[in-house]
């Protein structure tokens, strides 16, 4: 099967540049080829003199990285940002495992470092400002991104936490993962509250996201039974520590990450406009 004929505009590009523009292929991470990523690179990248901002969108348990990337095509063009969607495959470290990435460390893998390696790799190939990036995750990705922020707040220009089933609240008296008492022992860093207070934060969930069959946590102070309750408890915890939060409870939506993205994009667009 032959590839479709490129447009007249595309034919003025170098073939390598053509396949690194717009929606890209999945590329294996050169640091650890168990992991990969795809991008949306807006047309302005071809002529940009200054590095473009970077927006990172992390999938949930179903690993729909490409679908999240595709949902950001128009956003990337309108806001002149490169969009990165990493893929953390299931079964890394243990056959059949679905959840290891959500808590940042599982078996021999530090998933936060995997993402940072991918971001650095993207910065070597593309004209992006990878020093600080906007970060969103939904469901399992929502678990990953708020925990990532505890370790790497200084790398974030904005944080959007979407409907996590389980949350880690800032609590120096409770160990990981429900709390943050042992970050230094587990991850080699302390929670940087000053840096986190400087990050614009959105928390977002559908108002009808109230099913509990997947997220029941007997014996754990989970912050409530539903994702709405748990995210609200995380908002309250952030605000008690001086971290401002915009909480969006979207009417009429259940656990549907792609349908929440227009509200996430509106939040990110405001942050990008104020760069």
SEZA-475531 format. One record per residue (C-alpha): residue number from 1; residue in three letters; y, x, z. Coordinates in pm, 1 decimal, m for minus. Each point is the difference from the previous one (the first is absolute). Layout:
% SEZA-475531
+-----+-----+----------+----------+----------+
|   i |  aa |       yy |       xx |       zz |
+-----+-----+----------+----------+----------+
| NUM | ala |        Y |        X |        Z |
...
+-----+-----+----------+----------+----------+
This chain:
% SEZA-475531
+-----+-----+----------+----------+----------+
|   i |  aa |       yy |       xx |       zz |
+-----+-----+----------+----------+----------+
|   1 | unk |      0.0 |      0.0 |      0.0 |
|   2 | unk |    335.2 |    145.5 |   m102.4 |
|   3 | unk |    309.9 |     m3.9 |    216.3 |
|   4 | unk |    276.8 |   m244.2 |    m98.3 |
|   5 | unk |    270.6 |    144.0 |   m220.7 |
|   6 | unk |    296.6 |    106.0 |    217.1 |
|   7 | unk |    340.4 |   m152.3 |    m63.0 |
|   8 | unk |    264.4 |    179.9 |   m202.6 |
|   9 | unk |    175.8 |     89.8 |    324.4 |
|  10 | unk |   m320.6 |    143.1 |    146.3 |
|  11 | unk |    m59.0 |    222.7 |   m305.7 |
|  12 | unk |    310.5 |    204.3 |     79.8 |
|  13 | unk |   m165.0 |    108.1 |    326.9 |
|  14 | unk |   m233.2 |    289.0 |     53.0 |
|  15 | unk |   m353.1 |   m153.3 |     22.8 |
|  16 | unk |    m45.4 |    135.6 |    352.2 |
|  17 | unk |    333.8 |   m149.2 |    106.1 |
|  18 | unk |    m98.6 |   m333.2 |   m158.1 |
|  19 | unk |   m304.4 |    m34.0 |    225.7 |
|  20 | unk |    205.5 |    101.7 |    304.1 |
|  21 | unk |    254.4 |   m278.8 |    m62.7 |
|  22 | unk |    m10.2 |   m363.8 |     96.7 |
|  23 | unk |   m334.3 |   m102.7 |    154.7 |
|  24 | unk |   m207.9 |    317.2 |     23.7 |
|  25 | unk |   m369.9 |     68.1 |     22.1 |
|  26 | unk |   m162.4 |     67.2 |    335.8 |
|  27 | unk |     24.3 |    371.0 |     80.3 |
|  28 | unk |   m231.2 |    178.9 |    240.8 |
|  29 | unk |    177.6 |    172.0 |    286.6 |
|  30 | unk |    m19.8 |    372.4 |    m65.3 |
|  31 | unk |    m25.5 |     70.1 |    373.7 |
|  32 | unk |   m296.3 |   m236.2 |     53.1 |
|  33 | unk |   m152.2 |   m163.0 |   m305.7 |
|  34 | unk |   m166.4 |   m274.3 |    202.1 |
|  35 | unk |    343.0 |   m164.6 |    m12.4 |
|  36 | unk |    217.4 |   m109.3 |   m290.6 |
|  37 | unk |    324.8 |   m174.5 |    m85.8 |
|  38 | unk |    183.9 |   m177.5 |   m278.8 |
|  39 | unk |    372.3 |    m30.5 |    m64.6 |
|  40 | unk |    263.7 |   m200.0 |   m173.0 |
|  41 | unk |    259.2 |    238.2 |   m144.2 |
|  42 | unk |    313.1 |   m181.4 |   m124.3 |
|  43 | unk |    157.8 |     79.2 |   m335.1 |
|  44 | unk |    304.6 |    159.5 |    164.4 |
|  45 | unk |   m224.2 |    283.5 |    119.1 |
|  46 | unk |      8.1 |    151.1 |   m349.5 |
|  47 | unk |    372.6 |     68.7 |     16.1 |
|  48 | unk |     72.2 |      9.2 |    372.9 |
|  49 | unk |    195.8 |    304.8 |    113.3 |
|  50 | unk |    m57.7 |    m59.9 |    371.0 |
|  51 | unk |   m336.0 |    m75.5 |    166.3 |
|  52 | unk |    m86.6 |   m369.0 |     21.6 |
|  53 | unk |    m90.5 |   m165.8 |    330.5 |
|  54 | unk |   m368.1 |    m59.5 |     75.1 |
|  55 | unk |   m157.8 |   m328.0 |    111.2 |
|  56 | unk |   m358.2 |      5.6 |    133.5 |
|  57 | unk |   m214.7 |   m314.1 |     16.9 |
|  58 | unk |   m331.3 |     16.4 |    189.6 |
|  59 | unk |   m287.6 |   m237.0 |    m76.8 |
|  60 | unk |   m202.9 |   m201.2 |    249.9 |
|  61 | unk |   m374.8 |    m17.7 |     57.0 |
|  62 | unk |    m71.2 |   m120.6 |   m355.0 |
|  63 | unk |    159.2 |    315.5 |   m147.0 |
|  64 | unk |    208.5 |   m180.8 |   m265.4 |
|  65 | unk |    225.0 |    302.2 |    m54.5 |
|  66 | unk |     55.4 |    m63.4 |   m371.2 |
|  67 | unk |     99.0 |   m364.1 |     55.6 |
|  68 | unk |    260.3 |     99.3 |    256.9 |
|  69 | unk |    133.6 |    267.6 |   m235.9 |
|  70 | unk |     27.7 |   m255.8 |   m279.1 |
|  71 | unk |    189.4 |   m239.0 |    228.3 |
|  72 | unk |    271.8 |    267.0 |     27.2 |
|  73 | unk |     64.2 |     60.8 |   m372.6 |
|  74 | unk |    318.9 |   m203.9 |    m19.3 |
|  75 | unk |    113.6 |    123.4 |    340.4 |
|  76 | unk |    m44.9 |    362.4 |   m108.5 |
|  77 | unk |    206.1 |    m48.7 |   m315.2 |
|  78 | unk |    277.4 |   m199.5 |    167.4 |
|  79 | unk |     32.7 |    232.1 |    298.0 |
|  80 | unk |    m75.3 |    327.9 |   m179.4 |
|  81 | unk |   m276.7 |    104.7 |    236.3 |
|  82 | unk |   m341.9 |    150.5 |    m61.4 |
|  83 | unk |   m276.5 |   m212.1 |    156.1 |
|  84 | unk |   m312.8 |    164.6 |    138.9 |
|  85 | unk |   m318.6 |   m191.2 |     87.6 |
|  86 | unk |   m261.4 |    219.9 |    169.9 |
|  87 | unk |   m369.4 |    m91.7 |      5.1 |
|  88 | unk |   m208.4 |     64.7 |    310.7 |
|  89 | unk |   m350.8 |    m91.6 |   m121.4 |
|  90 | unk |   m242.4 |   m178.2 |    229.1 |
|  91 | unk |   m288.5 |    204.2 |    133.8 |
|  92 | unk |    191.7 |    322.4 |     68.9 |
|  93 | unk |   m172.1 |    181.3 |    286.1 |
|  94 | unk |   m258.4 |   m273.0 |     51.5 |
|  95 | unk |   m186.9 |   m210.9 |   m254.1 |
|  96 | unk |    139.9 |   m350.8 |    m17.4 |
|  97 | unk |    298.8 |     66.3 |    226.1 |
|  98 | unk |    297.9 |   m222.0 |    m79.7 |
|  99 | unk |    239.6 |     76.2 |    282.7 |
| 100 | unk |     32.1 |    373.3 |     67.6 |
| 101 | unk |    334.1 |     47.0 |   m176.8 |
| 102 | unk |    169.1 |   m270.5 |    208.1 |
| 103 | unk |     m2.2 |    208.5 |    318.3 |
| 104 | unk |    105.9 |    322.2 |   m177.3 |
| 105 | unk |   m295.0 |    212.3 |    112.3 |
| 106 | unk |   m368.2 |    m60.1 |    m69.0 |
| 107 | unk |   m285.7 |    250.5 |      5.8 |
| 108 | unk |    144.8 |    315.9 |   m159.2 |
| 109 | unk |    290.3 |   m169.5 |   m181.3 |
| 110 | unk |    365.0 |    m26.8 |     99.9 |
| 111 | unk |    116.4 |   m276.4 |   m232.2 |
| 112 | unk |    366.6 |     52.4 |     87.8 |
| 113 | unk |    m26.8 |    356.5 |   m129.8 |
| 114 | unk |   m179.1 |   m121.7 |   m312.4 |
| 115 | unk |    302.2 |   m215.9 |    m80.4 |
| 116 | unk |    245.6 |    282.1 |     68.1 |
| 117 | unk |   m199.6 |    232.1 |   m227.6 |
| 118 | unk |     14.9 |   m261.8 |   m277.0 |
| 119 | unk |    374.7 |    m46.2 |     49.1 |
| 120 | unk |     52.7 |    375.6 |    m24.1 |
| 121 | unk |   m214.5 |     14.0 |   m314.5 |
| 122 | unk |    201.8 |   m279.0 |   m162.3 |
| 123 | unk |    319.4 |    188.7 |     81.1 |
| 124 | unk |   m131.6 |    305.3 |   m183.8 |
| 125 | unk |    m58.8 |   m198.7 |   m320.3 |
| 126 | unk |    283.8 |   m255.1 |      5.6 |
| 127 | unk |    371.3 |      4.8 |     77.3 |
| 128 | unk |    m21.6 |   m180.9 |    332.6 |
| 129 | unk |    154.2 |     51.4 |    339.6 |
| 130 | unk |   m316.2 |     22.9 |    208.0 |
| 131 | unk |    168.8 |    121.5 |    317.1 |
| 132 | unk |     34.5 |   m360.8 |    114.9 |
| 133 | unk |   m159.6 |   m305.1 |   m157.1 |
| 134 | unk |    m19.7 |   m376.1 |     48.2 |
| 135 | unk |   m342.8 |   m114.0 |    123.1 |
| 136 | unk |   m165.4 |   m343.9 |     m8.4 |
| 137 | unk |   m354.7 |   m105.5 |     78.3 |
| 138 | unk |   m167.1 |   m338.0 |     20.5 |
| 139 | unk |   m285.8 |   m104.2 |    231.2 |
| 140 | unk |   m209.0 |    316.7 |     45.4 |
| 141 | unk |    288.8 |    180.5 |   m166.5 |
| 142 | unk |    230.6 |   m156.9 |    258.1 |
| 143 | unk |   m213.4 |    158.4 |    269.3 |
| 144 | unk |     21.5 |    336.9 |   m173.1 |
| 145 | unk |    375.2 |      3.9 |    m59.3 |
| 146 | unk |    124.3 |    m83.6 |    351.1 |
| 147 | unk |   m234.5 |    261.0 |    147.6 |
| 148 | unk |    112.0 |    249.4 |   m265.4 |
| 149 | unk |    358.4 |    m61.6 |    113.9 |
| 150 | unk |    m87.6 |    105.8 |    355.2 |
| 151 | unk |    m99.4 |    343.1 |   m128.7 |
| 152 | unk |    237.9 |     47.8 |   m293.6 |
| 153 | unk |    316.0 |   m204.9 |     55.2 |
| 154 | unk |    216.0 |    281.4 |   m134.9 |
| 155 | unk |   m168.4 |    m36.3 |   m341.5 |
| 156 | unk |     96.4 |   m367.4 |    m32.3 |
| 157 | unk |    309.8 |   m154.4 |   m155.6 |
| 158 | unk |   m130.9 |   m351.6 |     72.7 |
| 159 | unk |   m310.7 |   m161.2 |    147.7 |
| 160 | unk |   m149.3 |   m340.5 |    m83.4 |
| 161 | unk |   m300.2 |   m112.6 |    206.7 |
| 162 | unk |   m191.5 |   m285.7 |   m161.3 |
| 163 | unk |   m233.8 |   m226.9 |    199.4 |
| 164 | unk |   m217.3 |    253.3 |    183.3 |
| 165 | unk |   m306.8 |   m148.7 |    165.3 |
| 166 | unk |     20.6 |    246.8 |    286.5 |
| 167 | unk |    309.8 |    172.9 |    132.8 |
| 168 | unk |     75.1 |    314.2 |    196.6 |
| 169 | unk |    289.4 |    m57.0 |    237.2 |
| 170 | unk |    212.5 |    277.5 |    142.4 |
| 171 | unk |   m150.4 |     40.5 |    345.6 |
| 172 | unk |    m27.7 |    341.7 |    170.0 |
| 173 | unk |   m247.4 |   m142.9 |    253.3 |
| 174 | unk |   m262.8 |   m127.9 |   m246.4 |
| 175 | unk |   m204.4 |    236.0 |   m221.9 |
| 176 | unk |    m37.1 |    m23.8 |   m377.5 |
| 177 | unk |    m37.1 |   m231.2 |   m180.3 |
| 178 | unk |    138.3 |   m291.9 |    204.7 |
| 179 | unk |    261.2 |    238.1 |    144.8 |
| 180 | unk |    153.3 |    342.3 |    m55.1 |
| 181 | unk |    m83.3 |    189.6 |    319.6 |
| 182 | unk |   m202.7 |    277.1 |   m163.5 |
| 183 | unk |    177.7 |     67.7 |   m330.1 |
| 184 | unk |     41.6 |    369.2 |     82.8 |
| 185 | unk |   m370.0 |     42.8 |     79.6 |
| 186 | unk |   m118.6 |   m191.2 |   m307.0 |
| 187 | unk |    257.1 |     93.4 |   m263.5 |
| 188 | unk |    188.5 |    301.5 |    130.4 |
| 189 | unk |    339.8 |   m172.1 |      8.4 |
| 190 | unk |    204.4 |   m212.3 |    237.4 |
| 191 | unk |    156.8 |   m333.2 |    m85.3 |
| 192 | unk |    354.4 |     64.3 |   m124.2 |
| 193 | unk |    185.1 |   m310.2 |    113.3 |
| 194 | unk |    338.0 |    136.4 |   m104.8 |
| 195 | unk |   m119.4 |     42.3 |   m358.2 |
| 196 | unk |   m170.8 |   m339.8 |     m5.6 |
| 197 | unk |    318.0 |   m170.9 |    121.2 |
| 198 | unk |    177.0 |    133.5 |   m310.3 |
| 199 | unk |   m249.6 |   m159.2 |   m242.9 |
| 200 | unk |     74.8 |   m348.5 |   m138.9 |
| 201 | unk |   m305.0 |   m209.9 |     92.5 |
| 202 | unk |   m129.5 |   m326.2 |   m142.0 |
| 203 | unk |   m300.4 |   m188.2 |    135.7 |
| 204 | unk |   m132.0 |   m275.8 |   m225.5 |
| 205 | unk |   m274.8 |   m261.6 |     19.2 |
| 206 | unk |    m71.9 |   m341.3 |   m146.8 |
| 207 | unk |     72.0 |   m289.2 |    237.2 |
| 208 | unk |   m346.7 |   m141.2 |    m73.7 |
| 209 | unk |   m181.2 |    330.4 |     57.7 |
| 210 | unk |   m183.0 |   m136.0 |    305.6 |
| 211 | unk |   m372.0 |     51.1 |    m71.7 |
| 212 | unk |   m165.1 |    203.7 |    276.2 |
| 213 | unk |   m361.3 |     47.6 |   m117.7 |
| 214 | unk |     63.3 |    353.1 |   m131.1 |
| 215 | unk |    224.4 |    135.1 |    273.6 |
| 216 | unk |   m146.0 |   m124.0 |    329.4 |
| 217 | unk |     20.8 |    280.8 |    256.7 |
| 218 | unk |   m179.9 |   m102.0 |    322.3 |
| 219 | unk |    105.9 |    193.9 |    307.3 |
| 220 | unk |    308.1 |    155.4 |   m163.1 |
| 221 | unk |    362.4 |    m98.3 |     59.7 |
| 222 | unk |     57.1 |    m58.0 |   m369.1 |
| 223 | unk |    341.4 |   m165.1 |     31.2 |
| 224 | unk |   m124.9 |   m347.2 |    m92.4 |
| 225 | unk |   m276.3 |   m163.1 |   m199.2 |
| 226 | unk |    154.5 |    m27.3 |   m347.7 |
| 227 | unk |    172.7 |    247.8 |   m226.9 |
| 228 | unk |    327.3 |   m188.0 |     52.8 |
| 229 | unk |    m30.3 |     37.1 |    377.0 |
| 230 | unk |   m103.5 |    364.0 |    m17.0 |
| 231 | unk |    278.6 |     98.7 |   m235.2 |
| 232 | unk |    249.8 |   m182.6 |    219.0 |
| 233 | unk |   m129.3 |    195.1 |    301.1 |
| 234 | unk |     42.9 |    323.6 |   m195.8 |
| 235 | unk |    357.2 |   m101.6 |    m88.0 |
| 236 | unk |     70.8 |    m68.9 |    367.2 |
| 237 | unk |   m150.8 |    336.6 |     94.5 |
| 238 | unk |    213.7 |    185.8 |   m254.8 |
| 239 | unk |    316.2 |   m174.0 |    111.0 |
| 240 | unk |    m76.8 |     75.8 |    366.7 |
| 241 | unk |      7.6 |    368.5 |   m102.1 |
| 242 | unk |    329.8 |    m26.1 |   m186.0 |
| 243 | unk |   m145.1 |    m29.4 |   m351.0 |
| 244 | unk |    166.4 |   m266.5 |   m212.3 |
| 245 | unk |   m235.5 |   m228.9 |   m191.6 |
| 246 | unk |     48.3 |   m263.9 |   m267.5 |
| 247 | unk |   m284.3 |   m251.9 |     46.5 |
| 248 | unk |    m80.4 |   m215.6 |   m304.2 |
| 249 | unk |   m242.1 |   m288.4 |     61.6 |
| 250 | unk |    m32.8 |   m143.0 |   m350.8 |
| 251 | unk |    m50.4 |   m380.0 |    m12.1 |
| 252 | unk |   m299.3 |   m142.9 |   m184.0 |
| 253 | unk |   m195.8 |    324.1 |    m34.4 |
| 254 | unk |   m326.6 |    102.6 |    160.1 |
| 255 | unk |   m159.5 |    346.4 |    m36.7 |
| 256 | unk |    125.1 |     70.1 |   m353.3 |
| 257 | unk |    148.8 |    345.9 |    m32.7 |
| 258 | unk |    109.0 |    m15.7 |   m362.4 |
| 259 | unk |    191.6 |   m322.3 |     64.4 |
| 260 | unk |    196.1 |    170.2 |    279.5 |
| 261 | unk |    118.2 |    284.3 |   m222.4 |
| 262 | unk |    323.1 |   m162.7 |   m128.4 |
| 263 | unk |    127.2 |    m11.9 |    359.9 |
| 264 | unk |   m108.9 |    359.6 |     59.8 |
| 265 | unk |    174.4 |    106.0 |   m320.3 |
| 266 | unk |    320.1 |   m176.8 |    102.5 |
| 267 | unk |     m6.2 |    198.8 |    325.9 |
| 268 | unk |    m65.8 |    329.9 |   m178.6 |
| 269 | unk |    267.1 |    m72.2 |   m261.9 |
| 270 | unk |    257.5 |    m36.0 |    277.2 |
| 271 | unk |   m104.3 |    334.3 |    147.6 |
| 272 | unk |     13.2 |    170.3 |   m340.2 |
| 273 | unk |    342.9 |   m147.2 |    m72.1 |
| 274 | unk |    131.5 |    162.2 |    315.2 |
| 275 | unk |   m139.9 |    348.0 |    m67.7 |
+-----+-----+----------+----------+----------+
